[in-house]
Amino acid sequence: MLKTPTDTLSQLRGEIDRIDLAMHRLLMERGEIIDRLIEVKRAQGGGCAFRPDREAQMMRALVERHRGLLPLDAVEGIWRIIVSTFTYVQAPYAVHADDSGGDAQMRDSARFHFGFTVPYVPHHGAVAVIDAVAASSGDLGVLRSLGGSGDGAWWLRLVGDEAPKIIARLPFVERPDHPAGLPVFVVAKPAAELGPQDIALYSVSLSQWAHGVPAAIAAAHGEILASAPRSGGHALLVAAHSSVGLGALDEELRKTGVAGASIDAIGGHATRFEMNEARAGVFAPQL
């Protein structure tokens, strides 16, 4: 609304009260729609409440349209709480978190992205988080994208059809001085309704390390995120665009003389959306 010289404090406070009431009513209306959504899913045999692809799209759209005085951190935090809490209402879950690298950053990340309604359960190490998710009925796990220093090839625990998988990378929107900017993976039990992911993640097991491996991965438009020795060889955590596929990785490795590599899909996430320019407290999307 345009400012006018005749505005009074009581009038402005009245406008604020009107907006607060409208927002509360809209939240309650959203809750009624979620209740109907639960009934539809129940009638169709159930379904996954987590849609990280949709959440990533929502957060990007939020950032791109945001203007004005309210800091983007606050707007993003409000939406994260709304989305995560309504997901919790659909199917209660807990968030298991790896605090081996320090509890403060991980707790800040979990609370920012999932709010305070969702239970927070700390564990020491990525492996402990993955095991807790595997033993749960539908919980999530958050762990540093490179894992804890003592975990070794933790991503091997994600290999197998029934093993948990990486479903997202947080934050959905990366920017300087993000209040919860710690890069983390979100792990969940595999589900058919998670939606398409832009980036695929692979566990690559080698009988032995070869100097040509990094070049082979790069030739397949992939990136080595982490590596660690494993029993009888070496293990890599590799990210590549979802269009690349297992065959392209295996072919490039064979070209360098690395035969017999075991390559397994262990999840994926949306493309990273980065922002790097600050203006008036709001960050502009990177072009």
C-alpha positions in Angstrom: 0.0 0.0 0.0 1.2 3.5 -0.8 2.1 5.8 2.1 0.0 8.9 2.6 0.6 12.0 4.7 -2.7 11.2 6.6 -1.5 7.8 8.0 -1.8 7.6 11.7 -0.2 5.0 14.1 -3.6 3.6 14.9 -4.5 3.2 11.2 -1.1 1.5 10.4 -1.5 -0.8 13.4 -5.0 -1.6 12.3 -3.6 -2.6 8.8 -1.0 -4.8 10.5 -3.7 -6.5 12.5 -5.8 -7.1 9.4 -2.8 -8.7 7.6 -1.9 -10.9 10.6 -5.5 -12.1 10.8 -5.5 -12.9 7.0 -2.2 -14.8 7.2 -3.5 -16.9 10.1 -6.7 -17.7 8.3 -4.7 -18.7 5.2 -2.5 -21.0 7.3 -5.6 -22.6 8.8 -7.0 -23.0 5.3 -3.8 -24.6 4.2 -4.2 -27.0 7.1 -7.7 -27.9 5.8 -6.3 -28.7 2.4 -3.5 -30.8 3.9 -6.2 -32.7 5.8 -8.0 -33.4 2.5 -4.7 -34.4 0.9 -4.2 -36.9 3.6 -7.6 -38.5 2.9 -6.9 -38.6 -0.8 -3.5 -40.3 -0.2 -5.1 -42.8 2.2 -7.7 -43.7 -0.4 -5.0 -44.3 -3.0 -3.0 -46.5 -0.7 -0.7 -43.9 0.8 2.2 -41.9 -0.5 5.4 -40.2 0.4 4.9 -36.8 2.2 8.4 -35.6 1.2 8.8 -33.9 -2.1 12.2 -32.4 -2.1 12.0 -31.5 -5.9 8.8 -29.5 -5.2 10.3 -27.9 -2.1 13.4 -26.8 -4.1 11.2 -25.2 -6.7 9.1 -23.4 -4.0 12.1 -22.0 -2.3 13.6 -20.7 -5.6 10.4 -19.1 -6.6 10.2 -17.5 -3.1 13.6 -16.0 -3.5 13.1 -14.7 -7.0 9.8 -12.8 -6.2 10.8 -11.5 -2.8 11.1 -7.7 -2.4 11.0 -5.2 0.4 12.2 -4.6 3.9 11.8 -8.0 5.4 15.1 -9.9 5.2 15.2 -13.0 3.0 16.5 -15.1 5.9 13.2 -14.5 7.8 11.0 -15.2 4.8 12.9 -18.4 3.9 12.8 -19.5 7.6 9.0 -19.0 7.8 8.4 -21.0 4.6 10.7 -23.8 5.7 8.7 -24.1 9.0 5.4 -24.1 7.2 6.4 -26.7 4.7 8.2 -29.0 7.2 5.5 -28.7 9.8 2.7 -29.6 7.4 4.8 -32.5 6.2 5.1 -33.6 9.8 1.3 -33.3 10.2 0.9 -35.6 7.2 3.3 -38.2 8.5 5.1 -37.6 11.8 8.9 -38.0 11.6 12.1 -37.2 13.4 15.3 -35.6 12.1 18.5 -37.6 13.0 21.6 -35.4 12.7 25.3 -36.0 12.7 26.9 -33.8 15.3 30.4 -35.2 15.0 31.7 -32.0 13.4 30.2 -29.8 16.1 26.6 -29.6 17.3 25.9 -25.9 16.9 26.0 -25.6 13.1 24.1 -28.9 12.6 21.4 -28.0 15.1 21.0 -24.5 13.5 20.7 -26.2 10.1 18.1 -28.7 11.3 16.0 -26.1 13.2 16.1 -23.6 10.3 15.0 -26.2 7.7 12.6 -28.3 9.8 11.5 -26.0 12.7 11.0 -26.9 16.3 7.9 -29.1 16.0 9.9 -31.9 14.3 11.9 -33.9 16.9 15.7 -33.5 16.7 17.9 -36.5 17.5 21.7 -36.0 17.5 24.1 -38.8 16.6 27.9 -39.0 16.4 28.8 -39.7 12.8 27.1 -40.2 9.4 27.0 -43.9 9.7 25.0 -43.7 13.0 22.5 -41.3 11.3 22.1 -43.6 8.3 21.5 -46.6 10.6 18.9 -44.7 12.6 17.0 -43.8 9.4 17.2 -47.4 8.2 15.7 -48.6 11.5 12.9 -46.0 11.5 9.5 -46.0 10.0 10.0 -42.8 8.0 12.5 -40.5 9.6 15.0 -38.2 7.9 18.7 -37.9 8.4 20.9 -34.9 7.9 24.7 -35.2 7.6 27.5 -33.1 6.2 27.8 -33.5 2.5 31.4 -34.8 3.1 30.6 -36.8 6.2 32.4 -36.8 9.5 36.2 -37.2 9.5 36.1 -40.6 11.2 33.3 -42.1 9.1 35.4 -43.2 6.1 33.3 -44.3 3.1 30.0 -43.7 4.9 28.1 -43.6 1.6 28.6 -47.4 1.2 25.7 -47.7 3.7 23.4 -46.3 1.1 24.1 -49.0 -1.4 21.3 -51.5 -2.0 17.6 -51.3 -3.0 16.4 -51.3 0.6 19.1 -49.0 2.0 18.3 -45.3 2.7 19.1 -42.8 -0.1 20.1 -39.1 -0.4 17.0 -37.2 -1.4 18.1 -33.5 -1.0 20.9 -31.1 -0.5 20.4 -28.2 1.9 20.1 -25.3 1.9 17.9 -25.2 -1.2 19.1 -21.6 -1.9 22.8 -21.0 -1.2 24.0 -17.4 -0.5 26.6 -15.6 1.5 26.0 -15.4 5.3 23.1 -17.8 5.2 22.0 -18.5 8.8 22.0 -22.2 8.1 24.5 -22.4 5.3 26.1 -25.7 6.3 26.0 -27.9 3.2 24.1 -31.1 4.3 22.6 -34.1 2.6 19.1 -35.3 3.6 18.8 -39.1 3.8 15.5 -41.0 3.8 14.2 -44.5 3.0 13.7 -45.0 -0.7 10.3 -44.0 -2.0 8.8 -44.0 -5.5 7.2 -40.6 -5.2 10.2 -38.4 -4.5 10.1 -36.9 -8.0 12.9 -36.3 -10.5 16.3 -35.1 -9.3 18.7 -33.0 -11.4 21.9 -34.4 -9.8 22.5 -38.1 -9.4 24.8 -39.4 -6.7 26.8 -42.6 -7.1 29.0 -44.9 -5.0 31.9 -46.1 -7.0 34.0 -48.9 -5.6 37.4 -49.7 -7.2 39.7 -52.6 -6.6 42.6 -50.1 -6.5 43.2 -46.4 -7.0 44.5 -45.2 -10.4 45.8 -41.8 -11.3 43.5 -41.5 -14.3 40.3 -41.9 -12.2 39.6 -38.1 -11.6 40.0 -37.4 -15.3 37.7 -40.3 -16.2 35.0 -39.0 -13.8 35.4 -35.5 -15.2 35.1 -36.8 -18.8 31.7 -38.2 -17.9 30.8 -34.7 -16.6 31.0 -36.0 -13.0 32.6 -34.7 -9.8 34.3 -36.6 -7.0 32.8 -35.3 -3.8 34.7 -37.6 -1.4 37.0 -40.7 -1.4 38.1 -43.2 1.2 39.9 -46.5 1.4 37.6 -49.5 1.8 38.1 -53.2 2.4 39.8 -54.6 -0.7 40.0 -51.3 -2.6 38.9 -47.7 -2.7 35.5 -46.0 -2.6 34.3 -42.7 -4.2 31.3 -40.5 -3.8 30.5 -39.1 -7.2 28.0 -36.5 -8.4 26.9 -36.2 -12.0 23.9 -34.8 -13.9 21.1 -37.3 -13.9 21.3 -37.6 -17.7 24.8 -39.1 -17.5 23.9 -42.5 -16.1 26.0 -45.5 -14.8 27.0 -46.6 -18.2 28.9 -43.4 -19.1 30.8 -43.5 -15.8 31.8 -47.1 -16.3 32.8 -46.5 -19.9 35.1 -43.6 -19.0 36.7 -45.6 -16.2 37.4 -48.5 -18.6 39.1 -46.1 -21.0 41.6 -45.3 -18.4 42.3 -49.0 -17.7 40.0 -49.2 -14.6 37.9 -52.3 -15.1 35.4 -54.0 -12.8 34.3 -50.9 -11.0 31.1 -51.3 -9.0 28.8 -48.3 -9.5 25.6 -47.9 -7.5 23.0 -45.1 -7.5 22.6 -43.8 -3.9 20.2 -40.9 -4.5 20.2 -37.4 -5.8 19.2 -33.8 -5.3 18.1 -30.6 -7.1 20.7 -28.4 -8.8 22.3 -26.0 -6.5 20.8 -22.5 -6.7 23.4 -19.9 -5.7 23.1 -16.2 -5.0 26.1 -14.0 -4.6 25.0 -10.3 -4.8 23.6 -8.4 -1.8 21.3 -5.4 -2.3 19.2 -3.7 0.4 19.3 -6.8 2.6 18.0 -9.0 -0.2 20.2 -11.2 -2.3 19.8 -11.2 -6.1 19.9 -14.6 -8.0 23.2 -15.3 -9.6 23.0 -15.1 -13.4 
